[in-house]
Amino acid sequence: MAEIFTGTIWPLLQLVGLTLLIVVPLLVAVAYLTYAERKIIAAMQLRQGPMFVGPYGLLQPLADGLKLFFKETVIPSGANRGVFLIAPMVTFVLALIGWAVIPFGPGLVLADINVGILYLFAVSSLGVYGVIMAGWASNSRYAFLGALRSSAQMVSYEIAIGLIIINVLITAGSLNLSDIVEAQAEHGWYVIWHFPMFVIFIASILAETNRHPFDLPEDEASLVTGYNVEYSSMTFALFFLGEYANMILMSAMASILFLGGWLPPVAVPPFTWIPGPIWFILKISLVLFVYIWARATLPRYRYDQLMRLGWKVFLPLALAWIVITSGVMVTFDLFPD
Amino acid sequence: MTAAAFVFYVLALVTVMAAVMVIAARNPVHAVLFLILAFFNAAGLFLLAGAEFLAMALVVVYVGAVAVLFLFVVMMLDIHFVQLREGFLRYLPVGVLVGVVLLAELVLVFGASAFDAQPAPPPPAPAAPSNTEALGRLLYTDYFYLFQAAGVILLIAMIGAISLTLRHRPDAKRQDIAAQVHRRREETLEIRKVKPRTGI
């Protein structure tokens, strides 16, 4: 009995504890990301933003959550019940499981797997299922059109993201996220070497998470709000949480691939005193600020422009960059072993 | 029963049940969703066998891209469920024949290895290079030409698909970005003084 406990149950409990240690701060971060978004956009538009619930409106996200929690879950007649209810769960769960492989510091990672970056890529490419299932199961034209737009968009931009990741892989010589960060300690951050790719990557993750200026799936002027138009209460909240958790996940991916993860900008004393996870969080916040900045300043793309940008601009550029990267590395014999 | 065996049985059971549901489900969209579930569990089986790269490739390629397009097509089709059932008896003999042939082949393959003089040696412990690296080495050295040939075949398929679907529609309005950028004020704007209540 004791053996089962130490052999199976205790490690399992530890795993659950570690998972909660990641998930709970993540959910708090999602709540306060919505607050930050409203405050930043307000500041850019010379408004106040949320300011009545709690000091500086700091309790606003909790109030919003509570409000959603007490609303009634409405399932439209003619909706495909099972799929309708599974869709928000899929979105939410996929936004969470990506965090299993994110290294927060040297050795600070839940699952240090060899194919970490592929795992992240796989998880982000699955995000489309929540959207397309929701759109189809709602039995509504707006939702279905939103889902179609969204899935076409996510599949297109995934390809650009995949090619950009290949660039980083060639230079880092590993699929392990911790190794990729360590390689940047040696070579310098990849944002320097792969700067054009960094720009394309940021634009692509905006499209991949359906955010401004690529938020056509939620185009409120033509589609009401797109795939989640029929959702209410907690089912809607799950979509919302999933979308924001995905934004944070993608920002983490950008910081690991290009901004050196937990590494300080320069490895000299005033910077090295700050622990790695803090640097990592700062970098994630920086990318998230760009997300919000884009939302506050850029108008929405037209759909054919969006597709043109993905297929005819980003894809050839990323491919060309692979050729250049490998060419340079072969010429100067820079390959890591 | 070890934990690995338990996980194997769960994954295998779900894979088989999902595969059955793919052909048993009444709603074609549900069938595709079950297919995706089957892919997922197959990826889990790959992971269990230590083929982590293949597992991830399966999820990225099949679940993340191919099945999405599949779902897309099935959702857009106007399928009548009753019509779909009609031809069942007519196609049954062909289906059974294909099934029997496949089963016979599988039995032959597994039978040959099962009744060998010696049982197959257990797979070697994962060597120092990760299986991504091992796969890469094999693909780009020993099987380089075959790998390139596979690429060429895919390219031909892609060109074929594009040439089948590409239509030139002269009536469609398209954006010509170069023309837009090269527009000058003189060509597009004309300023006139208009007297009140006369019009142009």
Contacts between the chains, C-beta under 8 A, distances in Angstrom:
chain1	res1	chain2	res2	distance
A	8	B	3	7.1
A	80	B	27	7.7
A	80	B	29	7.8
A	83	B	29	7.6
A	83	B	30	7.5
A	83	B	33	7.1
A	113	B	52	6.7
A	114	B	52	6.1
A	114	B	130	4.7
A	114	B	131	8.0
A	114	B	132	6.8
A	115	B	52	5.0
A	115	B	53	5.8
A	115	B	56	5.0
A	115	B	130	8.0
A	115	B	132	6.4
A	118	B	53	7.2
A	118	B	56	3.9
A	118	B	57	7.5
A	118	B	60	6.7
A	119	B	56	6.0
A	121	B	56	7.8
A	121	B	60	5.9
A	122	B	56	5.4
A	122	B	59	4.1
A	122	B	60	4.8
A	122	B	63	7.6
A	122	B	64	6.2
A	125	B	59	7.8
A	125	B	60	5.8
A	125	B	63	7.7
A	125	B	64	3.2
A	125	B	65	7.0
A	126	B	59	7.2
A	126	B	63	6.3
A	126	B	64	5.9
A	128	B	64	7.6
A	128	B	68	5.6
A	129	B	36	7.3
A	129	B	68	7.6
A	132	B	68	7.0
A	132	B	71	6.1
A	132	B	72	7.6
A	132	B	75	7.7
A	133	B	33	7.4
A	136	B	29	6.3
A	136	B	75	5.4
A	144	B	75	7.8
A	148	B	72	7.3
A	151	B	68	5.8
A	151	B	71	8.0
A	151	B	72	6.5
A	152	B	72	7.9
A	155	B	65	6.2
A	155	B	68	5.8
A	155	B	69	7.4
A	158	B	64	7.0
A	158	B	65	7.4
A	162	B	60	7.8
A	175	B	130	7.7
A	175	B	132	5.7
A	304	B	175	7.1
A	305	B	175	7.5
